[in-house]
């Protein structure tokens, strides 16, 4: 910084006051005073009354400072870029560009993570999408299923109760649920293949076990259980899931549930 810059000339020729410059560039007077104190942007002149006055070159330098600040440069680095004739400005800009790109990538990942947390909190499921796929498989579409269920039953007491209950489930709870569900579906498939008749004591026991598994999420009456059984056949996605265990399992499960429910309704 030159002697002239450190000790501004005093005159009353036209120029911009601190307040005028602050309003023009959108910073506070306090910020301009600080830049003056550290020698980053020092007004070229003062009036005979001692007021700071900025000329066009000062304002141009200030704009350059604010541009670098917007890009994330520290005040020390900015001073080097503006005052050191040996400073490689292009190199500094490339370095800052790389840093900003990395920061943007991190922020994007954070946004995705926060959105995922917001969604799981809204649905009441305390698992990330990655954890759901880990437990239920890569073809699991939990968010799609949950959103559809909320649209269809979101106003019901059962849905509200389900949200409260699953909000307390841990990752291990979900692992247990998945294992128990897989085991029951395997035994249902075995029962069908062995010719176990719906309405038999063994089939009724399987129906009640299935209803109890639903009951972990909400109180499932026999009437509601029959409604679910009908959906397993009416909705191709559920039919495909059960029939993947054994062809015809969706219809068999419906009959097992219907026959058992008829004894309780």
C-alpha positions as CSV (number, residue, x, y, z in Angstrom):
1,X,0.0,0.0,0.0
2,X,1.5,3.4,-1.0
3,X,2.1,6.3,1.4
4,X,-0.6,8.2,-0.4
5,X,-3.1,5.5,0.2
6,X,-2.1,5.2,3.9
7,X,-2.4,8.9,4.3
8,X,-5.3,10.2,2.1
9,X,-5.1,13.6,0.7
10,X,-7.4,16.3,2.1
11,X,-9.6,18.3,-0.3
12,X,-13.2,19.1,-1.0
13,X,-13.4,17.9,-4.6
14,X,-16.4,15.7,-5.6
15,X,-16.3,12.1,-4.3
16,X,-18.4,9.5,-2.5
17,X,-18.8,9.5,1.3
18,X,-18.7,6.3,3.3
19,X,-22.5,6.3,3.6
20,X,-23.0,6.8,-0.1
21,X,-20.6,4.0,-1.0
22,X,-22.2,1.7,1.6
23,X,-25.6,2.2,0.1
24,X,-24.4,1.8,-3.4
25,X,-22.6,-1.5,-3.0
26,X,-24.8,-3.0,-0.3
27,X,-22.5,-3.3,2.7
28,X,-22.5,-1.6,6.0
29,X,-20.5,1.5,7.0
30,X,-18.9,-0.6,9.7
31,X,-17.6,-3.1,7.0
32,X,-16.1,-0.2,5.0
33,X,-14.4,1.2,8.2
34,X,-13.0,-2.3,8.8
35,X,-11.6,-2.5,5.2
36,X,-10.1,0.9,5.7
37,X,-8.5,-0.1,9.1
38,X,-6.8,-3.2,7.6
39,X,-5.7,-1.3,4.5
40,X,-7.8,-3.4,2.1
41,X,-9.9,-0.5,0.7
42,X,-8.8,2.8,1.9
43,X,-10.5,6.0,0.7
44,X,-8.1,8.0,-1.5
45,X,-9.0,11.3,0.1
46,X,-10.5,13.0,3.0
47,X,-12.4,16.3,3.1
48,X,-10.9,19.2,5.0
49,X,-13.4,18.3,7.6
50,X,-11.9,14.9,7.9
51,X,-14.6,12.8,6.2
52,X,-13.5,9.8,4.1
53,X,-14.1,10.2,0.3
54,X,-14.0,7.4,-2.2
55,X,-13.0,8.0,-5.9
56,X,-13.9,5.8,-8.8
57,X,-10.7,3.6,-8.4
58,X,-11.6,3.0,-4.7
59,X,-15.1,1.9,-5.6
60,X,-13.7,-0.4,-8.4
61,X,-11.3,-2.0,-5.9
62,X,-14.2,-2.4,-3.4
63,X,-16.3,-4.2,-6.0
64,X,-13.3,-6.6,-6.7
65,X,-13.0,-7.2,-3.0
66,X,-16.7,-8.0,-2.7
67,X,-16.6,-10.3,-5.7
68,X,-13.7,-12.3,-4.2
69,X,-15.6,-12.4,-0.8
70,X,-18.6,-13.8,-2.6
71,X,-16.4,-16.5,-4.0
72,X,-15.2,-17.4,-0.5
73,X,-11.8,-15.9,-0.5
74,X,-10.4,-14.7,2.9
75,X,-9.6,-11.0,3.3
76,X,-5.9,-11.9,3.6
77,X,-5.9,-13.8,0.2
78,X,-7.9,-10.9,-1.4
79,X,-5.2,-8.4,-0.3
80,X,-2.5,-10.6,-1.8
81,X,-4.4,-10.9,-5.1
82,X,-5.0,-7.2,-5.3
83,X,-1.6,-5.9,-4.1
84,X,1.1,-8.5,-4.9
85,X,2.3,-8.1,-8.4
86,X,3.7,-11.7,-8.4
87,X,0.3,-13.2,-7.3
88,X,-1.1,-15.7,-9.9
89,X,-4.7,-14.6,-10.0
90,X,-5.8,-17.3,-12.5
91,X,-4.2,-20.0,-10.3
92,X,-6.0,-18.6,-7.2
93,X,-9.3,-18.6,-9.1
94,X,-8.8,-22.2,-10.3
95,X,-8.0,-23.3,-6.7
96,X,-11.1,-21.5,-5.4
97,X,-13.2,-23.0,-8.2
98,X,-12.2,-26.5,-7.1
99,X,-12.9,-25.8,-3.5
100,X,-16.3,-24.3,-4.3
101,X,-17.2,-27.3,-6.6
102,X,-16.3,-29.7,-3.7
103,X,-18.4,-27.7,-1.3
104,X,-21.4,-27.7,-3.8
105,X,-21.1,-31.5,-4.1
106,X,-21.1,-31.8,-0.3
107,X,-24.1,-29.4,0.0
108,X,-26.0,-31.4,-2.6
109,X,-25.4,-34.6,-0.6
110,X,-26.5,-32.9,2.5
111,X,-29.7,-31.7,0.8
112,X,-30.5,-35.2,-0.3
113,X,-29.8,-36.5,3.2
114,X,-32.0,-33.9,4.8
115,X,-34.8,-34.5,2.4
116,X,-34.6,-38.2,3.1
117,X,-34.7,-37.6,6.8
118,X,-37.7,-35.3,6.3
119,X,-39.5,-37.9,4.3
120,X,-38.8,-40.7,6.8
121,X,-39.9,-38.5,9.7
122,X,-43.1,-37.7,7.8
123,X,-43.8,-41.3,7.0
124,X,-42.8,-42.3,10.6
125,X,-40.2,-44.8,9.4
126,X,-36.9,-44.4,11.1
127,X,-34.9,-45.9,8.3
128,X,-33.1,-44.3,5.4
129,X,-33.8,-45.4,1.9
130,X,-30.5,-47.2,1.8
131,X,-31.3,-49.1,5.0
132,X,-34.7,-50.0,3.7
133,X,-33.0,-51.5,0.6
134,X,-30.5,-53.3,2.7
135,X,-33.2,-55.0,4.7
136,X,-36.0,-55.5,2.2
137,X,-34.0,-55.8,-1.0
138,X,-33.0,-53.6,-4.0
139,X,-36.4,-53.8,-5.5
140,X,-38.1,-52.4,-2.4
141,X,-40.1,-49.3,-3.1
142,X,-40.9,-48.2,0.5
143,X,-41.5,-44.6,-0.2
144,X,-43.8,-45.4,-3.1
145,X,-45.8,-47.8,-1.0
146,X,-45.9,-45.5,2.0
147,X,-47.0,-42.5,0.0
148,X,-49.8,-44.6,-1.7
149,X,-50.9,-46.0,1.7
150,X,-51.0,-42.5,3.2
151,X,-53.1,-41.3,0.3
152,X,-55.6,-44.2,0.6
153,X,-55.8,-44.5,4.4
154,X,-54.1,-41.3,5.8
155,X,-57.3,-40.2,7.5
156,X,-58.0,-43.5,9.2
157,X,-57.2,-44.3,12.9
158,X,-55.3,-47.4,11.7
159,X,-52.9,-45.2,9.7
160,X,-52.3,-42.8,12.5
161,X,-51.7,-45.7,14.9
162,X,-49.3,-47.3,12.4
163,X,-47.2,-44.2,12.2
164,X,-46.9,-44.0,15.9
165,X,-45.8,-47.6,16.2
166,X,-43.3,-47.7,13.4
167,X,-41.7,-44.5,14.7
168,X,-40.5,-46.6,17.6
169,X,-39.1,-49.4,15.5
170,X,-35.3,-49.7,15.4
171,X,-33.3,-51.1,12.5
172,X,-33.1,-54.4,14.4
173,X,-36.9,-54.4,14.8
174,X,-37.3,-54.1,11.0
175,X,-34.8,-56.9,10.5
176,X,-36.8,-59.1,12.8
177,X,-40.0,-58.2,11.1
178,X,-38.6,-59.0,7.7
179,X,-37.3,-62.4,9.0
180,X,-40.6,-63.3,10.6
181,X,-42.5,-62.3,7.5
182,X,-40.3,-64.3,5.2
183,X,-40.6,-67.3,7.5
184,X,-44.4,-67.1,7.6
185,X,-44.7,-66.7,3.8
186,X,-42.5,-69.8,3.4
187,X,-44.6,-71.8,5.7
188,X,-47.8,-70.6,4.0
189,X,-46.3,-71.7,0.6
190,X,-45.4,-75.1,2.1
191,X,-49.0,-75.5,3.5
192,X,-50.5,-74.8,0.1
193,X,-48.1,-77.2,-1.7
194,X,-48.9,-79.9,0.9
195,X,-52.6,-79.4,0.3
196,X,-53.5,-78.0,3.7
197,X,-57.2,-77.1,3.5
198,X,-58.3,-73.5,4.4
199,X,-60.4,-73.8,7.6
200,X,-58.3,-76.6,9.1
201,X,-56.8,-75.9,12.5
202,X,-53.3,-75.6,11.1
203,X,-54.5,-73.2,8.4
204,X,-56.4,-71.1,10.9
205,X,-53.3,-70.9,13.1
206,X,-51.4,-69.5,10.1
207,X,-54.1,-67.0,9.4
208,X,-54.0,-65.8,13.0
209,X,-50.2,-65.6,12.9
210,X,-50.5,-63.5,9.7
211,X,-53.1,-61.2,11.5
212,X,-50.8,-60.9,14.5
213,X,-48.0,-59.7,12.2
214,X,-50.2,-57.0,10.8
215,X,-51.1,-56.2,14.4
216,X,-47.6,-55.0,15.0
217,X,-48.5,-51.9,13.0
218,X,-52.2,-51.4,13.9
219,X,-55.0,-53.3,15.5
220,X,-56.2,-55.6,12.8
221,X,-59.8,-56.9,13.2
222,X,-60.9,-60.0,11.3
223,X,-63.0,-57.7,9.0
224,X,-59.9,-55.7,8.2
225,X,-57.9,-58.8,7.7
226,X,-60.4,-60.0,5.1
227,X,-60.1,-56.6,3.3
228,X,-56.3,-57.0,3.2
229,X,-56.7,-60.5,1.8
230,X,-58.9,-59.3,-0.9
231,X,-56.4,-56.6,-1.8
232,X,-53.6,-59.2,-2.1
233,X,-55.5,-60.7,-5.0
234,X,-56.9,-57.5,-6.5
235,X,-53.6,-55.6,-6.5
236,X,-51.2,-57.2,-9.1
237,X,-48.2,-56.0,-7.1
238,X,-49.2,-58.0,-4.0
239,X,-50.3,-60.9,-6.1
240,X,-46.9,-61.0,-7.8
241,X,-45.1,-60.8,-4.4
242,X,-47.0,-63.8,-3.0
243,X,-47.0,-65.8,-6.2
244,X,-43.2,-65.4,-6.4
245,X,-43.1,-67.6,-3.3
246,X,-45.3,-70.2,-4.9
247,X,-47.8,-69.8,-7.9
248,X,-51.3,-69.3,-6.5
249,X,-50.2,-68.3,-3.0
250,X,-52.1,-65.0,-3.0
251,X,-55.4,-66.7,-3.7
252,X,-54.6,-69.5,-1.2
253,X,-53.8,-66.9,1.5
254,X,-57.0,-65.0,0.8
255,X,-59.0,-68.2,1.3
256,X,-57.1,-69.1,4.4
257,X,-57.8,-65.7,5.9
258,X,-61.5,-65.6,4.8
259,X,-62.3,-69.0,6.2
260,X,-60.6,-68.2,9.5
261,X,-62.3,-64.8,9.8
262,X,-65.8,-66.3,9.2
263,X,-65.4,-68.2,12.5
264,X,-64.9,-64.9,14.4
265,X,-67.2,-62.4,12.6
